[in-house]
């Protein structure tokens, strides 16, 4: 009996996502979850939370967090699991769009299956598990949906598809301002997919601008960009300092590689490992470059993917720095390219693609365990501080901002006192740090003299001694 491949892959992808959600569901709200909900809890109405004057320009993200903060449910109970379920459902919508885009680009039955499989296992969990970052899965899902319907409009000429594409683009912009790139990505699709060569593709892209729906999408993106650049001087993310660009380019170049390759490349270029580390990093980035060139030369869907990935990751590098959760949309485009590449009959290439999928799946599970450990450690810290008891003021020094192998899982850079209060700590508590964090933070930066003064004033000063390790008294 022949087992149908499509249902197996589809149900397998759903089961894998369900497993990831199950692993991170018990994790409490952390970091900016608390500060953003605290701010929005003071906003009177949902309509006010949607105010476009609020920074950053992500009204649907603000509306989501306002709903959590004003739900009336216990923020330390089951609500974090429900919030993450919304992100996973949005990711499911992105799955559908990837499947449909693969069908549009390739008539083979296996193309959507392969694309779906790669997109399912790629490690996007750091985005999905952080409710404060709901703008990213929302933007990814609706930007892919917008691309799908506008592609359908271009190919089939139905006005309904054009209207649905523009509506989805508006929703994507409501989740995250970077969706303004969708028109450029759409034109890249039109120029690359189904064209004979670059020249004919460019001519087709220019001709597509005569379509009122394509032109309207371009106008929406351009208007959003002008608004961000010239009418929001207080915006959260401006252009990065030029000195930060090289490091962010390196991070973005390795963003779609398995974690051990990312670590090899990023740490090698940081100077860790000496000359051997630099050589290994250079070899790794050369390999990334070779893959990009091969995909570009292949043309069609593969060429589109390289251009779309460069646009998407390039905006993050130039505008906000780069962290791994920014790679979700790019991972969808790479999944489409790999579906196209999988047509190759060379056994070595197919074996390599299978190994890549297995490495990505392992990275996803590792991320889930790191995030789960973060939640467990945070709850243990709250229980210990609560156990100290009494009305005496407490200061805890040295709780890290980020944790995990790549130090990008938000922990206590923001909202620590809100977290402790919500989890039963009644004594006045302040969290302090003695070193600079990679991100900004509401933890006060202090020196030893300040800690000595606190202790002399009767504050119970404790030092964070390690992950899930009892707090140490100060001074030791």
N, C-alpha and C positions, 0 to 999 in steps of 0.2 A: 504494500500500500504506500502510495506517495503522499507525504505530508505537505499540505499547501504552505509555502514559505511565508507569504504575506501575513496570515493570521499569527503564525508563530513569532515573527519579528515584532508585530504590533503588540501582541499580548506580552511578549518578553520585555519590550520597552516600557509598557505600562507597569509591569511587575517590578522592573528595576527602579522606576521613579517612586513607586509605592514603598519599596524597601528604603530608599533614601529618605523619604518623608517620615517613615516610621522611626528611623534612627535619630532624626533631628527634632521630631515633634516634641519630646519632653524638654527641650532646651528653653530656658526662660528668655524673656526679652533681655537684650544686652546693649550696652553702649548707647549709641544715638537713638535706638528705639525709645529709650526713656526720655531723653532731652526733647526729642521732637514731639512725642506724645504729651509731655508736660507743657510745652509751648502751646500746642493745639488744644489742650484741655481748657485753656483760658479763652479760646475763641468761641463765641456764643452760638453760632449757627454753622451748618454745613456750607451754606452759601458763602459765608464769610471766609471759610477755609479755602474755597475755590477762588478767592480774590487773586487775580493775576499779578497784583503788586507784591505778593508774598514771595520771598526768596527761598530756594531757587524757583525758577519758573516751571513748576511741576504741579499744577493744581490738582490733578487726579491723585498724585502721591500724597499731597496734603489732605485730600478728602478721605483717603483710605486710613491714614493715621489718626485723623480727627474722629472717624467712626470708631476705631479701636479705643481711643482715649475716652470717648463719651458714650461707650456702649453700656456702661453700668455693670459690666462683668468684672470679675477680679482679674486684674492685670497679671497677678502672680499665679493664676490658675491655668485653665485650658485654652485661654485666648491666644497665646503664642502659637500653639499647634494649629488653630483655625486660621490665623494670619498666614502661616506658611502654606496651608492648604490652598489659599487663594493664589499664591505665587506659583505653586505647582500646577494649578488649573490653567493659569495663563501660559505656563510652559507647554501644557498639553495643546493649547490653541496654536502655539508656535510649531509644534510637531505636525499638526494638520496642514499648516501653511507650507512647511518644508516638503511634506509628502506631495502636495498639489503642485508646487513649483517644479519638483523633480519630474512629475508626470508631464508638465507643460514643456519641459526642456528635452525630454527623452522618452520616446515611445516604448522603450523596453519595459517589461513588467518589473524587472529586478531593480531598476534605477531608484524608484521611490523607497523600496525596501532597504537598499544599501544606505541611502541618505538618512532615512529614519533611524537606522541602527547606529550610525556614527554620531548623529545628533543626540541620541538617547544616552550614549555612554560618555560623551564629552563632559569633563568636570565643570559644570555650571552651578554646583551646589552652593558655593559661597555667596552667590547672588540670590538664589532661591530661599536660603535659610535665614536671611537677614531682612525682617519686615521693613526696616527703615529704608531699604534699597528696593522697595516694590516698584519704583519707577523703572528699573532696569528690565525685569521680566515683562512689565506692561508695555514698555516701549518696544522690546524685542518682538513680542507676539503681534502687536498691532502694526508694526512696521513691516513685518513679513506678510501679514494679511493685506496691507495696503499694496505692497509690491505684487502680490498674487493677483489682486483684482485689477490693478492697472495694467499688468501684463495681459490679463484676459481681455481687457478693453482694447489694448493695442492689437491683439491677435484676432479677436472675434468682432470687434466693433460695437459691442452692446453698451448702450448708455448706462444701463443698470450697474454694470461692473465698474464703470467710471465713477459713478456716484458712491458706490460702496468703497472703492479705493480711496476717494477723497475723505470720506467719513472715517475710515480706519486711520488715515494719516493724521487727521485732527485728533483722534483719541491718542495716537502714539505721541504726538507733540504735547498732549496734556499730561502724559506720564513722564516724559523726559525730553528736554529741548534738543538733544542730539538727533532726534528723528528728522530734523531739518535736512539731513543728508539723503533722505529717501528719493527725491527727484534725481539726484546725481546717480544713485544706485540703479534706479529705473532706466535711465538713459544708458548706463553701462550694460544692463541686460539687453536692451534693444539693439545696442551696437555689437554685442558679442554672440548672443545665442541665436543660432540659425542663420548666421551670415557666412559668406564665403571667405572674406578676408577683412583686414582692418579698414581699408578704404571704403568698401561697401557698407561696413558696419557704421562708420562715422556718417556716411550719407543717410543711412536709415535713421540714425539717432536725430539728426537735424530735421529730417522730414517728419519725425514723430512730434516735433514741437508744434506742428500745425494742428495736432489733435487738441481740442479745447480742454480735455481732462488732463492730459500730460502737461499742457501749459499751465493749467490751474494748480497742479501739484508743484510745479517749479515756482510759481508765484507765492504759494504758501510757504515753501522752504525759504525763499529769498526774503519774504517779509519777516519771518521769524528771525532770520539771521540779522537783518537790519535792526530789528527791535532789540535784540540782545546786545549788539555792538554799540548802538548809539543812544538807546533810550533806557538802559538799565545800568547806570554807572555804579550801583551798589551790588552788582551781581556777584554770586558766590565764586564762580570760576571765570577767571580771565585768562589771557594768554600766559603760558608758562615762561619763566625766566630762561633765556637762551642757554644758560649754563646747565639747566636741568634737562634739556632736550636729549643729549646723547644717552643719558642713563635711561630715560623713558623710551627711547627708540629701541634700546637693547631689550628692555622688558617686553615691549610690544612685539618685537621680532620673534621672541620665544614663547609668546602667549599661547599659541596653539599646539605647542610641543608637549609631550609628557613631562611630568613634574621633574624627573631626574635630569632631563635635558635642560629644562628651565633653570634648575639649580646650577647645573654645570656651566651654562652660559652666563647667567647673571652674576654669579659669585666669581667666575673666572675673570670677567671684565672689571669686577670691583677690586681685583688684585689678590683675591684669596686663592691660595694654592700656588702662588709665585708664577714662575715662567711656565710651568707645566699646566697650571690652571688657565693661563692666558692662551696657550696653544690649544688646549682642549676647547675653550670657548670659541676661539677663532674657527676651529674645524666645525663646531656645532652651528655657528651662524652661517658659515659657508654652505653647509648642508641645507639650511633653511632657504638660502638664496637659490641654490640649485633646484630645489623643489618648486619654488615660485617661478623660476625661469621655464622649467619643464611644463608647468601648468599654463603659463602664458603662451608658450609655443604651441601647445595642444589646441588652443582656440576654443570657441564655443563656451560651454558652461564653465570649463576650467578657467578660461581667460577672464570671464565675468567674475568668478570667485576671487581671483587675485586682485582685480581692480576694486571690487566692493570691500574686501578685507582691508586693503590699503587705505581706502577712504575712511572706513569706520575706525580703525585703530589709529590712523593718523590724526583724526580729530581729537581723540582722547590724549594723545601724546602732546599735541600743541595746546590744548585747552585746559586739561585738568590733571595732568600727570597720568600715570598708568598703574592700575591694580588689576588683578586677574579677573575679577568679576566683570570687567568691561569687555571681555572677549566673547560674550554669549552670542551676539548677532554674527560676529565673524565666524564663530564655530558652526553656525547654520550654513553660511556660505561655503565653508570648507567641506562640510558634509555633502553638499551638492557637488562640489568638485570631485570628491573622492568617489561618489556614485558614478560620475562620468568616467573617472580613471579606472574604475573596477572592471571596465569592459576589456581591459588588456588581458591577454591570455597567458602572459608570462607567469609561471607558478611562483617565482621568487617575489614578484610584485604583489600578487594576491596574498602570499604568506605575510609579507610586510604589512599589508593593510589589516590583516587579522591581528597581528601582534600589536599594531597601533591601537586598535579598538580595545584589546585586552588591557593595555597599559592605561588608556583613558578610564576604563571601567574601574581599574584598581585605584587610580587617583581619586575618582569620585567617592569610592568607599572610604579611602583614607581621609578625605576631607570631611565626610560625614562623621567619622569617629573623632576627628579633631574638634569639630563643632560640638559634638555630644559631650566630649571631655570638658570643653569650655563651660558648658552649662552646668555640668556636675561640679566643677571647681568653684564656679560662682555661688552655687547654692551652699556648698560646704563653707565658703568664706562667710556668707550671711549667717549660717547657723552658728559658726564660731563667734562672730562678733555679737550676735544675740545672746550667746551663752555668757559673755563677759558680764552682762546684766548691769543693773544699777543705773543711776542718773549721771554718772561721771562721764564727761566728754571723752571721746575716743578719737585717736588719729591713727590711721593705718598708712604706712609708708611703703612704697615700692611695688604696689599691685601693677602688673604690666598693662600697657595699652592694647597690644595685639599679641596673639599667641599663634601657635601652629608652626609647622616646619618652614613655611614661607613668611611667617609673622604677619599674616594678613587677615586673621580671624578677629574681628572686633571683640574686645574683652571689657576693659575698664577705662578706656580713654575718655569716655563721656558717661554721664548719667549714673555713676556709681552710687552716689548717696540716695538717689531716687530708687535704685534697685534694692539697696539695703533696707530702706524704709518700707518698701512694698513687701519685703520678705521677712517682716517681723522685728526689725531692729528699731527700738524706740529711743535709745540713747542718742544724743547728738554725735554725729560721726563726720569726720572729714578725711578725704583721701588725698595723700600728698605724694610727690615724686622728687627724687634727687637728681634726675637726669632728664635730658631733652627727649621727647618722644618723636617718632617719625611723623605723627600727625599732631594737630593742635589738640588741646585737652582742657577739661575743667578741673583736672587735678592741679593743685597749686605746686609750683616749683620752689623748693626750699633747700636750705643748706643745713649743716649740722648744728650751727648756732641757733637756728630757728627751732629745730627739734628739741634742743636743750631748754630753750625758753618755754616751749609748750609743756615739757615735763615738769619744769620748775613751777609752772602755773597750775599744776594738778591734773593735766590731761594725761590719760592713759595712752601712751605712745607704743604702738606695736609695729613690727616690721614684717612684711610679707617675705617668707623664707623659701617659697617654692610652691609649685602647683600642687594643690591638695595637701600641703604640709602645714602643720600648726603654726600660727603666728608666733614670732619670736618677740620677747620683751625688748624694750629699748631703754638704755643701752644694753648690749648683750652681757 
